[in-house]
Amino acid sequence: MALELRPNCECCDKDLPPESLDAVMCSFECTYCTDCATNVLGGKCPNCGGELVRRPIRPAAKLVNNPASTKRVLKAEGCAHVKAA
């Protein structure tokens, strides 16, 4: 099963297309932009407490049979008040 490449930051809703170098994720595939991950979350996923690392790029040719997710996940209240678990 391929990684779920989520299309946005869960904190600020910034678009994170599959080729983005600005996307980070935890081992549960929670996805954030590098700005939120660094400046708001301190490098830790607020959902699981896991490390946030740069999301790998899926080559465009592989997106044909393994497309990125189109389901947007967003914390309704954002992440400014969240402390990493």
N, C-alpha and C positions, 0 to 999 in steps of 0.2 A: 504494500500500500504506500502510495506517495504522500509526502508531506502536504498538509492542507495549507496552501499559500493564501492566506487571508488578505483581502483587498484594502485594509485600512488599519490605522492605529486604534486600539481599543480605548485610548485615553482622549485623544483630540480629533479623531476621525480623519486624519490626514490620509490621502490616497497613497497606497503602497503597492504599485503594480508589481508583477512577478519579477521584473528586471531591476527593481529598486535596490540600491545599496544602502538605503536608509532604514531598512526593516530589520528588526531584531525579534527573536522569539525565545520562548522557554521550551522545555521538553514536552509540554502539553500543547504546543503550537499557539499559545496566546501570543499575540502579535502587537508590537508597538513601534513607533518611530524612534530613531536614536535620540532625538531631543527629549521626548517624554521619558524614555528608558534611563537616560543619564541624569537629567535635571529634576525629574519629578520622582522617579521610582528608585533611583540609586542603584540601577543594575540588577534589581531583583523583581521577579514577577509578583504582583500583588495578590494573585490568585493562589499560587502554590509556594511562593518563596524561592523558586528556582532561579538559577542564573539566566540572564538574558544574553544571547549571543547573536551575531549577525546571521540573518536568514540566508541560506544558500540561494543562488540564482538557478532557476530551471531553464535550460536552453529553449529557445523559441520553438525549435523543431519538436521538442518533447511536450510542449504545451498542447499540441494538436490532440494527442491521445491521453494526456494527463493535464487537463486544464486547471488553472488556478481557481480557487473558490470565488464565488460571487456573493457569498453571504457575509454581510457586514456585521461585526460584533462591536458593540460600543457600550461602555459604561454610561448609563444615563446621566450620572452626576459627574462624569469625568474622573480624573485621577488625582487632581490637586490635593484632595483631602485624604487620599489613600496612603497608608504606610505598608511597605512590603511585608508579606506574611512571614 
